[in-house]
Amino acid sequence: VQLQASGGGSVQAGGSLRLSCASSASMSSFNWVAWYRQAQGKEREFVASIASLTSTKYADSVEGRSTISRDNEKNTAYLQMNSLKPEDTGVYYCTAGRRGDVYWGQGTQVTVSS
């Protein structure tokens, strides 16, 4: 299984980005899909997860500004981030799990300037 994250970039504070996570396996086979991020010099932290099409969880830091979704037909998950802040800067990773196995994709860099 390969997960390919994309959509990162450099934006100014207040801007938006939509991250994508394309899976080589059927997206519907995963029990859950999540996004984590890691800022330079800090530990990787949870951002958002989706367990079904409607069961979502968010870190307090992004609640209300981000939306996680998954398109099983396109085998892709998304993270829409709005009102971006400089503290959102980091490498964003997608991860997915099924039947006890957890898969990670490579990261995509998000840089938010003030």
C-alpha positions as CSV (number, residue, x, y, z in Angstrom):
1,V,0.0,0.0,0.0
2,Q,1.3,3.4,-0.9
3,L,-0.1,6.7,0.2
4,Q,0.9,9.8,-1.8
5,A,0.4,13.2,-0.1
6,S,0.3,16.3,-2.2
7,G,-1.0,19.8,-2.2
8,G,1.3,21.5,0.2
9,G,2.9,24.9,-0.6
10,S,3.7,28.3,0.7
11,V,0.8,30.7,1.5
12,Q,0.3,33.8,3.5
13,A,-1.6,33.8,6.8
14,G,-5.3,33.6,6.2
15,G,-5.0,31.6,3.1
16,S,-6.2,28.1,2.3
17,L,-4.8,24.9,1.0
18,R,-6.2,21.5,0.2
19,L,-4.0,18.5,0.8
20,S,-4.7,15.3,-1.0
21,C,-3.7,11.7,0.0
22,A,-3.9,9.3,-2.9
23,S,-3.9,5.6,-2.1
24,S,-2.7,2.7,-4.2
25,A,-5.3,0.6,-2.4
26,S,-9.0,1.0,-2.2
27,M,-9.7,3.9,0.1
28,S,-12.9,2.1,1.3
29,S,-10.7,-0.7,2.7
30,F,-9.3,1.5,5.4
31,N,-11.1,1.7,8.7
32,W,-9.7,5.2,9.2
33,V,-7.6,7.8,7.5
34,A,-5.8,10.6,9.3
35,W,-3.5,13.5,8.9
36,Y,-0.5,14.3,11.2
37,R,1.9,17.2,11.0
38,Q,5.4,17.8,12.2
39,A,6.9,21.2,12.7
40,Q,10.7,21.6,12.6
41,G,12.1,20.6,16.0
42,K,8.8,19.3,17.3
43,E,7.1,15.9,17.6
44,R,4.6,14.7,15.0
45,E,1.1,15.7,16.1
46,F,-2.4,14.6,15.2
47,V,-4.4,17.0,13.0
48,A,-7.6,15.2,11.9
49,S,-9.1,11.8,11.2
50,I,-12.0,10.3,9.5
51,A,-13.3,6.8,10.4
52,S,-16.2,6.7,7.9
53,L,-17.7,9.2,5.5
54,T,-19.0,11.3,8.4
55,S,-17.2,10.3,11.6
56,T,-14.4,12.9,12.0
57,K,-12.1,14.2,14.7
58,Y,-9.9,17.3,14.8
59,A,-7.2,18.7,16.9
60,D,-8.3,21.7,18.9
61,S,-5.7,23.8,17.0
62,V,-7.4,23.2,13.7
63,E,-11.1,22.7,14.7
64,G,-13.4,25.0,12.8
65,R,-10.7,25.8,10.2
66,S,-10.1,22.4,8.6
67,T,-12.2,19.7,7.0
68,I,-11.1,16.1,6.4
69,S,-12.9,14.0,3.9
70,R,-12.5,10.9,1.8
71,D,-13.6,10.0,-1.7
72,N,-13.7,6.2,-1.9
73,E,-14.3,6.3,-5.6
74,K,-11.2,8.3,-6.2
75,N,-9.2,6.5,-3.6
76,T,-8.2,9.8,-2.1
77,A,-8.6,11.6,1.2
78,Y,-8.4,15.3,1.6
79,L,-7.6,17.9,4.2
80,Q,-9.0,21.3,3.5
81,M,-7.4,24.0,5.6
82,N,-8.6,27.5,5.8
83,S,-7.6,30.6,7.7
84,L,-4.1,29.3,7.9
85,K,-1.8,30.5,10.6
86,P,2.1,30.5,10.8
87,E,1.8,27.9,13.5
88,D,0.3,25.6,10.9
89,T,3.6,25.4,9.2
90,G,5.1,21.9,9.0
91,V,5.3,18.7,7.1
92,Y,1.9,17.0,6.8
93,Y,1.6,13.3,6.6
94,C,-1.4,11.1,5.7
95,T,-1.8,7.8,7.4
96,A,-4.4,5.0,7.1
97,G,-5.2,1.8,8.9
98,R,-7.0,-1.4,8.3
99,R,-7.0,-4.8,10.0
100,G,-4.3,-3.8,12.4
101,D,-1.9,-2.5,9.8
102,V,-1.0,1.2,9.6
103,Y,0.4,2.9,6.6
104,W,2.1,6.2,6.2
105,G,2.7,8.3,3.2
106,Q,5.6,10.7,2.6
107,G,5.0,14.2,3.8
108,T,4.0,17.4,2.0
109,Q,5.4,20.7,3.2
110,V,3.1,23.5,4.3
111,T,4.6,26.9,5.0
112,V,2.5,29.8,6.2
113,S,4.0,33.2,6.3
114,S,2.8,36.1,8.4
